[in-house]
Amino acid sequence: MTTLAERIEAPSDPLAALAGAIVAIDALIRAATVAVKDRVSVGGRIDGKAMDREQRAAHGLAWLATYGESLRELGAYRTRMEAEGRFGETERLLVLIGAGEYLAQVFGGIPMNQGEIVRLADLGIPARDIAAARTADVEMLMAEGCAPEPRAALVAAMRQKTDARSSATAASTRPWRPFAPRCAALPRKRCCRMPTSGT
């Protein structure tokens, strides 16, 4: 677990903590890889029977690696959108909530299907490594990203964008409204036929 000093030193911007959180998750993936490989190997080679016996751990390792890659993609998305000048409030909230939720599932249990959850201890990761991975960066993202306020703000931001888009669509179709009753009364083929040369 993080110390008080580490919490104080955590970045004030939760998204600035994403890079540090990725480093922490990568350390867990390395530890899990070593532990699972040891379980499914005999004489330094992957053993079929051992692999069958440890399917849950092997699948769990794959899920953990997928979550790590997802966090990297969130970071890359943020960098790309910022470079393009398109990283607004909606995008910020998406990254924050996504990162917080992924991290919460990594440390709380990754749902592999509707009835099966894998936890870090199931992968053979030592408790000290799990505790060390809960850095100030990780704790901040989980606390901020899993709070109800960002989710409510995201819903409001998306609703505002939808309303603005609907208003823009209505404005763009306004010049054609006088023709709508006449067009509706015409046969479909005649109304929708594109003009051709000589007609």
Buried (B, 14 or more C-beta within 10 A) or exposed (E): EBEEEBBEEBBEEBBEBBEBBBEBBBBBBEBBBEBBBEBBBEEEEEBEEBBEEBEEBBBBBEBBBEBBEBBBEBBEBBEEBEEEEEBEEBBBBBBBBBBBBBBBBBBEBBEBEEEEBBBBEBBBBEEEBBEBBBBBBBBBBBBBBBEEEBBEBBEEBEEEEEEEEEEEEEEEEEEEEEEEEEEEEEEEEEEEEEEEEEE
